[in-house]
Amino acid sequence: MLENLILAQAIDLIPDPIIAIDDQSRIVFTNEAHTQLTGWKLAEIKGQNGRLIYEILSDVNLLADEKKNFKQEAILYKKDGNKLTLNITCTALKHDGLPNVKLGQIVVFHPLFLQAQDIQKTSDDFVSTVSHELRTPLTSIKGFAETLIKSSDKLKESDQKRFLQIIKDQADHLTRLVEDLLFVSRLDNHKLHLTIRELALKKHIDRVCEVLAGQAGGRIFIYDFQAKLSTVMADSDRLEQILNNLIGNAIKYSPDNSSITIKTQFEKKEKNQIIISITDQGAGISEEDQELIFTRFSRLDNPLTRQTKGTGLGLYITKSLILAMKGEVWLDKSDSNGSTFSFSLPAK
Ligand code: ADP
C-alpha cells in the first residue's frame, strides 16, 4: 500500500508528462506534469480514447511489436484547442509473468525546454541554408545578366545564347526550390490534406514510368511485380509524387543505358504491407552519406550530383509523405553497383 503511494507521488514529481492507456486505448492514468502541460485533469479524460490527447505520427504497432521502447513524434492536443508536436517514447504495458498479454501503452512526452532549444537551432540552420541555396543561383543570374548588359556588343552570338540559357536554367532551379520549400512548409505545419483511398499500385507505377520514360535516356525499366494486383491505401497524387522522386533519382544518378528495376512484393510479417523497391545501377552513396540523404538540403558532394539538377529536398519530402501515409522508407543497399530504395505502404 505504502509502495503504491510512493510510486504515485514519485510519478507526479517527474517533470515529463506521462499518459497510460489500456488495451482498448482508453486513458487510465496521467501524471501531474501531463495536467500542467495539457490542461486536462485525469478525472476529465479517464476512460476516453487516447486519441483525444495524442496522435502518434509514425504508425508503429506497439502492442504487436517485441521491441520495448520507441522514440517517435506525436501531436499533443491541449484542452485550450492548441496542439504541439513533441518527441515521445512509448512502451508496451506488459505483465512480467504474462509477456504475451498486452495491457496497454505508456507514453512519455519529452522535456519541452530542450525541444524549444532544438527548434530554435533547427530554424536558424534552416534560414541560413535556405538563404545560401537562394543566393547561389541569384548570384549567377545577376552576374550573367550584368555581363550581357555591359558587353553584349563584344560577345559572340553563341556566347550570348549560352549566357541566356544559364540564366534560364538558374531561374528554373529557383522556381523548383521555392515550390519544394513551400511544400516542405505545408508538410512541417501539417497543412497537407491527404485523401487516403484504395489505389491499384500497378496503374500508378505505369503512369509515372510513362511520363519519366521521356527523360530516361537509354535506361530501361524492368518490372518485377510480385504483388501484381496489389491495392495500397494511399493518396493518389502523393503516391505518384513519391514514385516520381525515387524513380527520378534512379534515372538522375545512374549511367545512360543501365537498367532500373521496380519491384513490388507483399509483406505480411508485422503488418499487411506492400513493399515497393527501386533499384538502379548508379555509383551508389557512400556509407557516411547514407545517413544524410533523407534530411533537408542533402545534395551530396560528388561529380554525378553536381551534373544533375536538384534541390536536395526530394528525399526529405518523400520520407515525410510516406510517414504521413503510415508507411516507411529506407535505403536497402547502396554500393558501386547501384542503390535500392524501398518503401512500404499499408495494403488494402
Ligand atoms: P536531389 O534534388 O538533389 O535529387 P534528393 O533529396 O532526392 O535531392 O536526394 C538527395 C541526394 O542523395 C542527391 O543529391 C544525391 O546526391 C543522393 N541520391 C539520391 N538518390 C540517389 C541514387 N539513387 N543514387 C545515388 N545518389 C542518390
Residues whose N, C-alpha, C, O or C-beta is under 5 A from the ligand:
A	BS01	ADP	N249 A250 Y253 G282 G284 I285 I293 S298 R299 L300 T305 K309 G310 T311 G312 L313 G314 L315 Y316 S339
